[in-house]
């Protein structure tokens, strides 16, 4: 695991149910501002058990290839999902 992957993993593992971050926020919190696409690449190829469903695109949009599953997981954590967007209220 690279230092970047480890840092991203740590950020994701520190999220709590009902908490979401954008790819950009994950990258910045991991110490790699501007690496939002790299976060997405990591999530796409990782086999690690990380809460991938808590990561959203800009504007709190669901952009995953597994959008239906992601919406269901976020709804189960108490978040409102409407029109492909998550309400952080």
N, CA, C and O atoms as a CHARMM CRD file, in Angstrom:
* protein
*
  356
    1    1 UNK  N      0.85600  -1.17700   0.00000 PROA 1      0.00000
    2    1 UNK  CA     0.00000   0.00000   0.00000 PROA 1      0.00000
    3    1 UNK  C      0.89900   1.23700   0.00000 PROA 1      0.00000
    4    1 UNK  O      1.86000   1.32200   0.76500 PROA 1      0.00000
    5    2 UNK  N      0.57300   2.18100  -0.86200 PROA 2      0.00000
    6    2 UNK  CA     1.35400   3.41400  -0.92800 PROA 2      0.00000
    7    2 UNK  C      0.97000   4.33900   0.22500 PROA 2      0.00000
    8    2 UNK  O     -0.03400   4.11900   0.90200 PROA 2      0.00000
    9    3 UNK  N      1.77600   5.37000   0.43800 PROA 3      0.00000
   10    3 UNK  CA     1.48300   6.35100   1.49000 PROA 3      0.00000
   11    3 UNK  C      0.14800   7.04000   1.19500 PROA 3      0.00000
   12    3 UNK  O     -0.64200   7.29700   2.10400 PROA 3      0.00000
   13    4 UNK  N     -0.09400   7.33500  -0.08000 PROA 4      0.00000
   14    4 UNK  CA    -1.35800   7.96000  -0.46500 PROA 4      0.00000
   15    4 UNK  C     -2.53600   7.05300  -0.12400 PROA 4      0.00000
   16    4 UNK  O     -3.50400   7.49500   0.49400 PROA 4      0.00000
   17    5 UNK  N     -2.45400   5.79600  -0.52300 PROA 5      0.00000
   18    5 UNK  CA    -3.54000   4.85000  -0.25900 PROA 5      0.00000
   19    5 UNK  C     -3.77900   4.68300   1.23200 PROA 5      0.00000
   20    5 UNK  O     -4.92500   4.60700   1.67400 PROA 5      0.00000
   21    6 UNK  N     -2.71200   4.62400   2.00300 PROA 6      0.00000
   22    6 UNK  CA    -2.84900   4.48900   3.44900 PROA 6      0.00000
   23    6 UNK  C     -3.53300   5.71500   4.04800 PROA 6      0.00000
   24    6 UNK  O     -4.39500   5.58700   4.91700 PROA 6      0.00000
   25    7 UNK  N     -3.14600   6.90100   3.58100 PROA 7      0.00000
   26    7 UNK  CA    -3.74200   8.13200   4.10100 PROA 7      0.00000
   27    7 UNK  C     -5.22900   8.20400   3.75700 PROA 7      0.00000
   28    7 UNK  O     -6.04500   8.58300   4.59600 PROA 7      0.00000
   29    8 UNK  N     -5.57800   7.83900   2.52300 PROA 8      0.00000
   30    8 UNK  CA    -6.98800   7.84500   2.11000 PROA 8      0.00000
   31    8 UNK  C     -7.76800   6.83000   2.92800 PROA 8      0.00000
   32    8 UNK  O     -8.86900   7.11900   3.39600 PROA 8      0.00000
   33    9 UNK  N     -7.21100   5.66200   3.10000 PROA 9      0.00000
   34    9 UNK  CA    -7.87300   4.60700   3.88500 PROA 9      0.00000
   35    9 UNK  C     -8.14000   5.09200   5.30600 PROA 9      0.00000
   36    9 UNK  O     -9.22700   4.87100   5.84100 PROA 9      0.00000
   37   10 UNK  N     -7.16600   5.74600   5.91600 PROA 10     0.00000
   38   10 UNK  CA    -7.34100   6.25400   7.28300 PROA 10     0.00000
   39   10 UNK  C     -8.47000   7.27600   7.36600 PROA 10     0.00000
   40   10 UNK  O     -9.27000   7.25400   8.30200 PROA 10     0.00000
   41   11 UNK  N     -8.53100   8.16800   6.38400 PROA 11     0.00000
   42   11 UNK  CA    -9.62700   9.15400   6.36500 PROA 11     0.00000
   43   11 UNK  C    -10.96800   8.44700   6.27200 PROA 11     0.00000
   44   11 UNK  O    -11.89400   8.76000   7.02100 PROA 11     0.00000
   45   12 UNK  N    -11.07200   7.49400   5.35500 PROA 12     0.00000
   46   12 UNK  CA   -12.34300   6.78700   5.17300 PROA 12     0.00000
   47   12 UNK  C    -12.73500   5.98600   6.40200 PROA 12     0.00000
   48   12 UNK  O    -13.90700   5.95400   6.77900 PROA 12     0.00000
   49   13 UNK  N    -11.76900   5.34300   7.02300 PROA 13     0.00000
   50   13 UNK  CA   -12.07300   4.53500   8.21000 PROA 13     0.00000
   51   13 UNK  C    -12.47900   5.39800   9.40500 PROA 13     0.00000
   52   13 UNK  O    -13.09600   4.90500  10.34900 PROA 13     0.00000
   53   14 UNK  N    -12.13200   6.68000   9.36300 PROA 14     0.00000
   54   14 UNK  CA   -12.50000   7.56800  10.47600 PROA 14     0.00000
   55   14 UNK  C    -13.89500   8.17200  10.31400 PROA 14     0.00000
   56   14 UNK  O    -14.38900   8.83800  11.22400 PROA 14     0.00000
   57   15 UNK  N    -14.53500   7.94400   9.15800 PROA 15     0.00000
   58   15 UNK  CA   -15.89200   8.47000   8.98400 PROA 15     0.00000
   59   15 UNK  C    -16.88000   7.63400   9.78400 PROA 15     0.00000
   60   15 UNK  O    -16.69800   6.43300   9.98400 PROA 15     0.00000
   61   16 UNK  N    -17.92100   8.30300  10.22800 PROA 16     0.00000
   62   16 UNK  CA   -18.96600   7.63900  11.01200 PROA 16     0.00000
   63   16 UNK  C    -20.19700   7.43200  10.15200 PROA 16     0.00000
   64   16 UNK  O    -20.37500   8.13100   9.15500 PROA 16     0.00000
   65   17 UNK  N    -21.04100   6.49700  10.51300 PROA 17     0.00000
   66   17 UNK  CA   -22.29600   6.32000   9.77000 PROA 17     0.00000
   67   17 UNK  C    -23.06000   7.63800   9.68400 PROA 17     0.00000
   68   17 UNK  O    -23.20500   8.35000  10.67700 PROA 17     0.00000
   69   18 UNK  N    -23.53900   7.94900   8.50200 PROA 18     0.00000
   70   18 UNK  CA   -24.27400   9.18800   8.28500 PROA 18     0.00000
   71   18 UNK  C    -23.39400  10.36100   7.91400 PROA 18     0.00000
   72   18 UNK  O    -23.90400  11.44300   7.62500 PROA 18     0.00000
   73   19 UNK  N    -22.09500  10.17600   7.91400 PROA 19     0.00000
   74   19 UNK  CA   -21.15200  11.23300   7.54300 PROA 19     0.00000
   75   19 UNK  C    -20.67700  10.97100   6.11400 PROA 19     0.00000
   76   19 UNK  O    -20.30900   9.84600   5.77600 PROA 19     0.00000
   77   20 UNK  N    -20.68400  12.00300   5.28300 PROA 20     0.00000
   78   20 UNK  CA   -20.20200  11.86600   3.91800 PROA 20     0.00000
   79   20 UNK  C    -19.15000  12.92000   3.62500 PROA 20     0.00000
   80   20 UNK  O    -19.11400  13.98400   4.24300 PROA 20     0.00000
   81   21 UNK  N    -18.29500  12.59700   2.66600 PROA 21     0.00000
   82   21 UNK  CA   -17.25500  13.50400   2.19400 PROA 21     0.00000
   83   21 UNK  C    -17.22600  13.43200   0.67500 PROA 21     0.00000
   84   21 UNK  O    -17.59900  12.41400   0.09200 PROA 21     0.00000
   85   22 UNK  N    -16.78800  14.49400   0.03900 PROA 22     0.00000
   86   22 UNK  CA   -16.57900  14.43100  -1.40200 PROA 22     0.00000
   87   22 UNK  C    -15.19400  13.84300  -1.65900 PROA 22     0.00000
   88   22 UNK  O    -14.36400  13.75900  -0.75400 PROA 22     0.00000
   89   23 UNK  N    -14.96100  13.43900  -2.89800 PROA 23     0.00000
   90   23 UNK  CA   -13.64100  12.92300  -3.26300 PROA 23     0.00000
   91   23 UNK  C    -12.57400  13.96300  -2.94800 PROA 23     0.00000
   92   23 UNK  O    -11.50100  13.62300  -2.44800 PROA 23     0.00000
   93   24 UNK  N    -12.86400  15.22900  -3.23900 PROA 24     0.00000
   94   24 UNK  CA   -11.92400  16.30800  -2.95700 PROA 24     0.00000
   95   24 UNK  C    -11.65700  16.49000  -1.47600 PROA 24     0.00000
   96   24 UNK  O    -10.52100  16.74300  -1.07200 PROA 24     0.00000
   97   25 UNK  N    -12.69400  16.36400  -0.66600 PROA 25     0.00000
   98   25 UNK  CA   -12.52100  16.49200   0.78600 PROA 25     0.00000
   99   25 UNK  C    -11.67400  15.34800   1.33600 PROA 25     0.00000
  100   25 UNK  O    -10.84000  15.55700   2.21600 PROA 25     0.00000
  101   26 UNK  N    -11.88800  14.14000   0.81800 PROA 26     0.00000
  102   26 UNK  CA   -11.07300  12.99800   1.25100 PROA 26     0.00000
  103   26 UNK  C     -9.61700  13.25800   0.90500 PROA 26     0.00000
  104   26 UNK  O     -8.73200  13.06400   1.73800 PROA 26     0.00000
  105   27 UNK  N     -9.36500  13.69800  -0.33200 PROA 27     0.00000
  106   27 UNK  CA    -7.99400  13.96900  -0.76300 PROA 27     0.00000
  107   27 UNK  C     -7.33800  15.02700   0.12500 PROA 27     0.00000
  108   27 UNK  O     -6.19600  14.86100   0.55100 PROA 27     0.00000
  109   28 UNK  N     -8.05100  16.09800   0.39900 PROA 28     0.00000
  110   28 UNK  CA    -7.49800  17.18100   1.22700 PROA 28     0.00000
  111   28 UNK  C     -7.22700  16.70500   2.65200 PROA 28     0.00000
  112   28 UNK  O     -6.17200  17.00200   3.21400 PROA 28     0.00000
  113   29 UNK  N     -8.16600  15.97400   3.23700 PROA 29     0.00000
  114   29 UNK  CA    -7.97000  15.47400   4.60500 PROA 29     0.00000
  115   29 UNK  C     -6.83100  14.46200   4.67900 PROA 29     0.00000
  116   29 UNK  O     -6.18300  14.31900   5.71500 PROA 29     0.00000
  117   30 UNK  N     -6.59500  13.76300   3.57300 PROA 30     0.00000
  118   30 UNK  CA    -5.50500  12.78300   3.53900 PROA 30     0.00000
  119   30 UNK  C     -4.15100  13.46600   3.33300 PROA 30     0.00000
  120   30 UNK  O     -3.10500  12.82300   3.41600 PROA 30     0.00000
  121   31 UNK  N     -4.18000  14.77100   3.06600 PROA 31     0.00000
  122   31 UNK  CA    -2.93000  15.49800   2.86000 PROA 31     0.00000
  123   31 UNK  C     -2.52700  15.60700   1.40300 PROA 31     0.00000
  124   31 UNK  O     -1.37800  15.92700   1.09900 PROA 31     0.00000
  125   32 UNK  N     -3.46100  15.34400   0.49700 PROA 32     0.00000
  126   32 UNK  CA    -3.19500  15.39700  -0.93400 PROA 32     0.00000
  127   32 UNK  C     -4.25000  16.24900  -1.63600 PROA 32     0.00000
  128   32 UNK  O     -5.01600  15.73600  -2.45100 PROA 32     0.00000
  129   33 UNK  N     -4.29600  17.55200  -1.32600 PROA 33     0.00000
  130   33 UNK  CA    -5.30400  18.39000  -1.97200 PROA 33     0.00000
  131   33 UNK  C     -5.14500  18.34100  -3.49100 PROA 33     0.00000
  132   33 UNK  O     -4.03000  18.32300  -4.01200 PROA 33     0.00000
  133   34 UNK  N     -6.25900  18.31900  -4.17900 PROA 34     0.00000
  134   34 UNK  CA    -6.23200  18.26300  -5.62500 PROA 34     0.00000
  135   34 UNK  C     -6.18300  16.85400  -6.19500 PROA 34     0.00000
  136   34 UNK  O     -6.14000  16.68400  -7.41400 PROA 34     0.00000
  137   35 UNK  N     -6.18800  15.85000  -5.34200 PROA 35     0.00000
  138   35 UNK  CA    -6.07100  14.46200  -5.79800 PROA 35     0.00000
  139   35 UNK  C     -7.41000  13.71900  -5.74700 PROA 35     0.00000
  140   35 UNK  O     -7.44900  12.52500  -5.44900 PROA 35     0.00000
  141   36 UNK  N     -8.49600  14.42200  -6.03500 PROA 36     0.00000
  142   36 UNK  CA    -9.82100  13.80200  -5.97300 PROA 36     0.00000
  143   36 UNK  C     -9.93600  12.60600  -6.92100 PROA 36     0.00000
  144   36 UNK  O    -10.49300  11.57200  -6.55300 PROA 36     0.00000
  145   37 UNK  N     -9.41500  12.74600  -8.12400 PROA 37     0.00000
  146   37 UNK  CA    -9.49900  11.63000  -9.08100 PROA 37     0.00000
  147   37 UNK  C     -8.70100  10.43000  -8.60500 PROA 37     0.00000
  148   37 UNK  O     -9.09700   9.28600  -8.82900 PROA 37     0.00000
  149   38 UNK  N     -7.59200  10.68500  -7.95600 PROA 38     0.00000
  150   38 UNK  CA    -6.78100   9.58300  -7.42100 PROA 38     0.00000
  151   38 UNK  C     -7.54000   8.84800  -6.32400 PROA 38     0.00000
  152   38 UNK  O     -7.40400   7.63200  -6.18700 PROA 38     0.00000
  153   39 UNK  N     -8.33800   9.56900  -5.54100 PROA 39     0.00000
  154   39 UNK  CA    -9.17700   8.91900  -4.52800 PROA 39     0.00000
  155   39 UNK  C    -10.16700   7.99500  -5.22200 PROA 39     0.00000
  156   39 UNK  O    -10.34900   6.85300  -4.80200 PROA 39     0.00000
  157   40 UNK  N    -10.80300   8.47500  -6.27300 PROA 40     0.00000
  158   40 UNK  CA   -11.73600   7.64700  -7.02500 PROA 40     0.00000
  159   40 UNK  C    -11.07300   6.41500  -7.61400 PROA 40     0.00000
  160   40 UNK  O    -11.65000   5.32700  -7.59600 PROA 40     0.00000
  161   41 UNK  N     -9.87400   6.57700  -8.13200 PROA 41     0.00000
  162   41 UNK  CA    -9.13200   5.43400  -8.68000 PROA 41     0.00000
  163   41 UNK  C     -8.81500   4.41300  -7.59700 PROA 41     0.00000
  164   41 UNK  O     -8.93300   3.20600  -7.81100 PROA 41     0.00000
  165   42 UNK  N     -8.41200   4.91000  -6.43200 PROA 42     0.00000
  166   42 UNK  CA    -8.13500   4.00000  -5.31200 PROA 42     0.00000
  167   42 UNK  C     -9.39000   3.21100  -4.93700 PROA 42     0.00000
  168   42 UNK  O     -9.33600   1.99300  -4.76900 PROA 42     0.00000
  169   43 UNK  N    -10.50800   3.90600  -4.80900 PROA 43     0.00000
  170   43 UNK  CA   -11.74400   3.23200  -4.42000 PROA 43     0.00000
  171   43 UNK  C    -12.19700   2.22500  -5.47200 PROA 43     0.00000
  172   43 UNK  O    -12.74300   1.17400  -5.13800 PROA 43     0.00000
  173   44 UNK  N    -11.97100   2.54400  -6.72500 PROA 44     0.00000
  174   44 UNK  CA   -12.39000   1.64800  -7.80500 PROA 44     0.00000
  175   44 UNK  C    -11.61200   0.33700  -7.79400 PROA 44     0.00000
  176   44 UNK  O    -12.15500  -0.70900  -8.14700 PROA 44     0.00000
  177   45 UNK  N    -10.35800   0.38500  -7.39600 PROA 45     0.00000
  178   45 UNK  CA    -9.53700  -0.82300  -7.48900 PROA 45     0.00000
  179   45 UNK  C     -9.21000  -1.49700  -6.16000 PROA 45     0.00000
  180   45 UNK  O     -8.61700  -2.57500  -6.15400 PROA 45     0.00000
  181   46 UNK  N     -9.58100  -0.89100  -5.04100 PROA 46     0.00000
  182   46 UNK  CA    -9.21900  -1.46900  -3.75400 PROA 46     0.00000
  183   46 UNK  C    -10.10200  -2.66500  -3.39300 PROA 46     0.00000
  184   46 UNK  O    -11.28800  -2.71300  -3.71900 PROA 46     0.00000
  185   47 UNK  N     -9.49700  -3.60300  -2.72700 PROA 47     0.00000
  186   47 UNK  CA   -10.23000  -4.74500  -2.19200 PROA 47     0.00000
  187   47 UNK  C    -10.43300  -4.57400  -0.68600 PROA 47     0.00000
  188   47 UNK  O    -11.08800  -5.38900  -0.03700 PROA 47     0.00000
  189   48 UNK  N     -9.85500  -3.48900  -0.14300 PROA 48     0.00000
  190   48 UNK  CA    -9.98900  -3.21200   1.29300 PROA 48     0.00000
  191   48 UNK  C    -11.44700  -2.93700   1.64800 PROA 48     0.00000
  192   48 UNK  O    -12.21800  -2.42000   0.84000 PROA 48     0.00000
  193   49 UNK  N    -11.79400  -3.29100   2.85400 PROA 49     0.00000
  194   49 UNK  CA   -13.13900  -2.99900   3.35200 PROA 49     0.00000
  195   49 UNK  C    -13.15200  -1.57000   3.89000 PROA 49     0.00000
  196   49 UNK  O    -12.90700  -1.33700   5.07400 PROA 49     0.00000
  197   50 UNK  N    -13.43700  -0.63900   3.02100 PROA 50     0.00000
  198   50 UNK  CA   -13.54200   0.76400   3.41300 PROA 50     0.00000
  199   50 UNK  C    -14.95800   1.23500   3.11700 PROA 50     0.00000
  200   50 UNK  O    -15.60400   0.70300   2.21400 PROA 50     0.00000
  201   51 UNK  N    -15.45200   2.21300   3.85200 PROA 51     0.00000
  202   51 UNK  CA   -16.81100   2.70500   3.62600 PROA 51     0.00000
  203   51 UNK  C    -16.88400   3.60100   2.38200 PROA 51     0.00000
  204   51 UNK  O    -17.10600   4.80700   2.49000 PROA 51     0.00000
  205   52 UNK  N    -16.69600   3.00400   1.21500 PROA 52     0.00000
  206   52 UNK  CA   -16.67600   3.70600  -0.06200 PROA 52     0.00000
  207   52 UNK  C    -17.96800   4.47900  -0.32100 PROA 52     0.00000
  208   52 UNK  O    -17.96600   5.50600  -0.99900 PROA 52     0.00000
  209   53 UNK  N    -19.05900   3.97400   0.22500 PROA 53     0.00000
  210   53 UNK  CA   -20.36600   4.58400  -0.04400 PROA 53     0.00000
  211   53 UNK  C    -20.51200   5.96500   0.57500 PROA 53     0.00000
  212   53 UNK  O    -21.45100   6.68800   0.24100 PROA 53     0.00000
  213   54 UNK  N    -19.61400   6.34600   1.46000 PROA 54     0.00000
  214   54 UNK  CA   -19.68000   7.66000   2.10200 PROA 54     0.00000
  215   54 UNK  C    -18.93300   8.73000   1.31400 PROA 54     0.00000
  216   54 UNK  O    -18.79400   9.85900   1.78400 PROA 54     0.00000
  217   55 UNK  N    -18.45900   8.39000   0.13700 PROA 55     0.00000
  218   55 UNK  CA   -17.71600   9.33700  -0.69800 PROA 55     0.00000
  219   55 UNK  C    -18.58700   9.73700  -1.88700 PROA 55     0.00000
  220   55 UNK  O    -19.11100   8.89200  -2.61300 PROA 55     0.00000
  221   56 UNK  N    -18.72300  11.05500  -2.06400 PROA 56     0.00000
  222   56 UNK  CA   -19.60800  11.61300  -3.08300 PROA 56     0.00000
  223   56 UNK  C    -18.84000  12.51500  -4.04100 PROA 56     0.00000
  224   56 UNK  O    -17.72500  12.95300  -3.76100 PROA 56     0.00000
  225   57 UNK  N    -19.46700  12.77400  -5.16600 PROA 57     0.00000
  226   57 UNK  CA   -18.91000  13.74200  -6.10300 PROA 57     0.00000
  227   57 UNK  C    -19.20700  15.15200  -5.63100 PROA 57     0.00000
  228   57 UNK  O    -19.89400  15.35600  -4.63000 PROA 57     0.00000
  229   58 UNK  N    -18.68400  16.11700  -6.36200 PROA 58     0.00000
  230   58 UNK  CA   -18.94100  17.51300  -5.99500 PROA 58     0.00000
  231   58 UNK  C    -20.43500  17.77100  -6.02300 PROA 58     0.00000
  232   58 UNK  O    -21.16700  17.14400  -6.78900 PROA 58     0.00000
  233   59 UNK  N    -20.87800  18.67700  -5.20200 PROA 59     0.00000
  234   59 UNK  CA   -22.30800  18.95800  -5.09900 PROA 59     0.00000
  235   59 UNK  C    -23.07300  17.86000  -4.39600 PROA 59     0.00000
  236   59 UNK  O    -24.29800  17.78200  -4.47900 PROA 59     0.00000
  237   60 UNK  N    -22.32000  16.99800  -3.69200 PROA 60     0.00000
  238   60 UNK  CA   -22.91400  15.87800  -2.94500 PROA 60     0.00000
  239   60 UNK  C    -23.70600  14.93900  -3.84500 PROA 60     0.00000
  240   60 UNK  O    -24.74300  14.40900  -3.44700 PROA 60     0.00000
  241   61 UNK  N    -23.20600  14.73800  -5.06300 PROA 61     0.00000
  242   61 UNK  CA   -23.84300  13.84900  -6.02600 PROA 61     0.00000
  243   61 UNK  C    -23.28600  12.43700  -5.91600 PROA 61     0.00000
  244   61 UNK  O    -22.10000  12.24100  -5.65000 PROA 61     0.00000
  245   62 UNK  N    -24.14500  11.47600  -6.12000 PROA 62     0.00000
  246   62 UNK  CA   -23.72000  10.08300  -6.21000 PROA 62     0.00000
  247   62 UNK  C    -23.20200   9.87100  -7.62500 PROA 62     0.00000
  248   62 UNK  O    -23.94000  10.05000  -8.59400 PROA 62     0.00000
  249   63 UNK  N    -21.94100   9.49100  -7.74400 PROA 63     0.00000
  250   63 UNK  CA   -21.33000   9.30800  -9.06300 PROA 63     0.00000
  251   63 UNK  C    -20.76400   7.89900  -9.23500 PROA 63     0.00000
  252   63 UNK  O    -20.08100   7.62400 -10.22200 PROA 63     0.00000
  253   64 UNK  N    -21.03000   7.03600  -8.31900 PROA 64     0.00000
  254   64 UNK  CA   -20.51700   5.66600  -8.34600 PROA 64     0.00000
  255   64 UNK  C    -21.20500   4.83400  -9.41300 PROA 64     0.00000
  256   64 UNK  O    -22.35700   5.08300  -9.76900 PROA 64     0.00000
  257   65 UNK  N    -20.47700   3.83600  -9.92200 PROA 65     0.00000
  258   65 UNK  CA   -21.09200   2.86900 -10.82700 PROA 65     0.00000
  259   65 UNK  C    -22.11800   2.02400 -10.08000 PROA 65     0.00000
  260   65 UNK  O    -22.96100   1.37500 -10.69900 PROA 65     0.00000
  261   66 UNK  N    -22.04700   2.03300  -8.77500 PROA 66     0.00000
  262   66 UNK  CA   -22.96700   1.27000  -7.91700 PROA 66     0.00000
  263   66 UNK  C    -23.94000   2.23000  -7.23900 PROA 66     0.00000
  264   66 UNK  O    -24.15900   2.14300  -6.03100 PROA 66     0.00000
  265   67 UNK  N    -24.52100   3.14000  -8.00700 PROA 67     0.00000
  266   67 UNK  CA   -25.34000   4.21800  -7.45000 PROA 67     0.00000
  267   67 UNK  C    -26.53100   3.71700  -6.63800 PROA 67     0.00000
  268   67 UNK  O    -26.83600   4.28000  -5.58700 PROA 67     0.00000
  269   68 UNK  N    -27.20400   2.67800  -7.10400 PROA 68     0.00000
  270   68 UNK  CA   -28.37800   2.16800  -6.38800 PROA 68     0.00000
  271   68 UNK  C    -27.94400   1.60800  -5.03200 PROA 68     0.00000
  272   68 UNK  O    -28.57700   1.87900  -4.01100 PROA 68     0.00000
  273   69 UNK  N    -26.86900   0.83300  -5.02800 PROA 69     0.00000
  274   69 UNK  CA   -26.36400   0.27000  -3.77300 PROA 69     0.00000
  275   69 UNK  C    -25.89400   1.37700  -2.83500 PROA 69     0.00000
  276   69 UNK  O    -26.17600   1.34200  -1.63800 PROA 69     0.00000
  277   70 UNK  N    -25.17200   2.36800  -3.38300 PROA 70     0.00000
  278   70 UNK  CA   -24.68000   3.46800  -2.57000 PROA 70     0.00000
  279   70 UNK  C    -25.83700   4.24200  -1.94200 PROA 70     0.00000
  280   70 UNK  O    -25.79500   4.56300  -0.75500 PROA 70     0.00000
  281   71 UNK  N    -26.85600   4.53900  -2.72200 PROA 71     0.00000
  282   71 UNK  CA   -28.01800   5.25700  -2.19700 PROA 71     0.00000
  283   71 UNK  C    -28.69100   4.46300  -1.08100 PROA 71     0.00000
  284   71 UNK  O    -29.10100   5.03300  -0.07000 PROA 71     0.00000
  285   72 UNK  N    -28.80600   3.15300  -1.26500 PROA 72     0.00000
  286   72 UNK  CA   -29.42500   2.30000  -0.24100 PROA 72     0.00000
  287   72 UNK  C    -28.60400   2.29600   1.04300 PROA 72     0.00000
  288   72 UNK  O    -29.16100   2.37600   2.13800 PROA 72     0.00000
  289   73 UNK  N    -27.28900   2.20600   0.91200 PROA 73     0.00000
  290   73 UNK  CA   -26.42700   2.20200   2.10400 PROA 73     0.00000
  291   73 UNK  C    -26.50400   3.54000   2.83700 PROA 73     0.00000
  292   73 UNK  O    -26.56500   3.57300   4.06600 PROA 73     0.00000
  293   74 UNK  N    -26.50200   4.62300   2.09900 PROA 74     0.00000
  294   74 UNK  CA   -26.58200   5.94800   2.73600 PROA 74     0.00000
  295   74 UNK  C    -27.94400   6.17000   3.38500 PROA 74     0.00000
  296   74 UNK  O    -28.03100   6.75000   4.46700 PROA 74     0.00000
  297   75 UNK  N    -29.00400   5.71000   2.73000 PROA 75     0.00000
  298   75 UNK  CA   -30.34300   5.81700   3.31000 PROA 75     0.00000
  299   75 UNK  C    -30.42300   5.01300   4.60400 PROA 75     0.00000
  300   75 UNK  O    -31.03300   5.45700   5.57700 PROA 75     0.00000
  301   76 UNK  N    -29.81600   3.84300   4.61800 PROA 76     0.00000
  302   76 UNK  CA   -29.79900   3.00500   5.82200 PROA 76     0.00000
  303   76 UNK  C    -29.06000   3.68700   6.96800 PROA 76     0.00000
  304   76 UNK  O    -29.31100   3.39800   8.13800 PROA 76     0.00000
  305   77 UNK  N    -28.14200   4.59800   6.62200 PROA 77     0.00000
  306   77 UNK  CA   -27.40700   5.34300   7.65800 PROA 77     0.00000
  307   77 UNK  C    -28.13300   6.62200   8.05800 PROA 77     0.00000
  308   77 UNK  O    -27.61700   7.41000   8.85000 PROA 77     0.00000
  309   78 UNK  N    -29.33200   6.83000   7.51100 PROA 78     0.00000
  310   78 UNK  CA   -30.14600   7.96000   7.93000 PROA 78     0.00000
  311   78 UNK  C    -30.04700   9.19600   7.05200 PROA 78     0.00000
  312   78 UNK  O    -30.59100  10.24100   7.40900 PROA 78     0.00000
  313   79 UNK  N    -29.37600   9.10900   5.92600 PROA 79     0.00000
  314   79 UNK  CA   -29.24800  10.25600   5.04000 PROA 79     0.00000
  315   79 UNK  C    -30.37200  10.27000   4.00900 PROA 79     0.00000
  316   79 UNK  O    -30.86300   9.21900   3.59700 PROA 79     0.00000
  317   80 UNK  N    -30.76900  11.45800   3.60100 PROA 80     0.00000
  318   80 UNK  CA   -31.79800  11.60500   2.56700 PROA 80     0.00000
  319   80 UNK  C    -31.11200  11.66100   1.20800 PROA 80     0.00000
  320   80 UNK  O    -30.19600  12.45500   0.99400 PROA 80     0.00000
  321   81 UNK  N    -31.56300  10.81500   0.29900 PROA 81     0.00000
  322   81 UNK  CA   -31.03900  10.78200  -1.06500 PROA 81     0.00000
  323   81 UNK  C    -32.18500  11.08000  -2.00300 PROA 81     0.00000
  324   81 UNK  O    -33.17400  10.34800  -2.04800 PROA 81     0.00000
  325   82 UNK  N    -32.04600  12.17100  -2.76000 PROA 82     0.00000
  326   82 UNK  CA   -33.10600  12.57300  -3.69800 PROA 82     0.00000
  327   82 UNK  C    -32.47000  13.02700  -5.00300 PROA 82     0.00000
  328   82 UNK  O    -31.58700  13.88400  -5.01700 PROA 82     0.00000
  329   83 UNK  N    -32.92400  12.44700  -6.07400 PROA 83     0.00000
  330   83 UNK  CA   -32.43500  12.86600  -7.38300 PROA 83     0.00000
  331   83 UNK  C    -30.93900  12.66900  -7.55800 PROA 83     0.00000
  332   83 UNK  O    -30.28800  13.43200  -8.27200 PROA 83     0.00000
  333   84 UNK  N    -30.39800  11.65700  -6.91500 PROA 84     0.00000
  334   84 UNK  CA   -28.96900  11.38400  -7.04200 PROA 84     0.00000
  335   84 UNK  C    -28.08500  12.26500  -6.18500 PROA 84     0.00000
  336   84 UNK  O    -26.86100  12.23400  -6.31700 PROA 84     0.00000
  337   85 UNK  N    -28.68900  13.05000  -5.30800 PROA 85     0.00000
  338   85 UNK  CA   -27.91900  13.91400  -4.40300 PROA 85     0.00000
  339   85 UNK  C    -28.23000  13.55200  -2.96200 PROA 85     0.00000
  340   85 UNK  O    -29.32100  13.08300  -2.63700 PROA 85     0.00000
  341   86 UNK  N    -27.24700  13.78200  -2.11000 PROA 86     0.00000
  342   86 UNK  CA   -27.38000  13.47800  -0.68900 PROA 86     0.00000
  343   86 UNK  C    -27.49500  14.78200   0.08300 PROA 86     0.00000
  344   86 UNK  O    -26.72800  15.72100  -0.13400 PROA 86     0.00000
  345   87 UNK  N    -28.45400  14.82500   0.97900 PROA 87     0.00000
  346   87 UNK  CA   -28.63600  15.98900   1.83200 PROA 87     0.00000
  347   87 UNK  C    -27.80700  15.79700   3.09500 PROA 87     0.00000
  348   87 UNK  O    -27.98700  14.81800   3.82000 PROA 87     0.00000
  349   88 UNK  N    -26.90200  16.73200   3.35600 PROA 88     0.00000
  350   88 UNK  CA   -26.05800  16.64800   4.54900 PROA 88     0.00000
  351   88 UNK  C    -26.72500  17.23400   5.78300 PROA 88     0.00000
  352   88 UNK  O    -26.11100  17.26500   6.85000 PROA 88     0.00000
  353   89 UNK  N    -27.93700  17.68900   5.67100 PROA 89     0.00000
  354   89 UNK  CA   -28.64700  18.34400   6.77900 PROA 89     0.00000
  355   89 UNK  C    -28.49500  17.58900   8.02700 PROA 89     0.00000
  356   89 UNK  O    -29.02600  17.99300   9.06200 PROA 89     0.00000
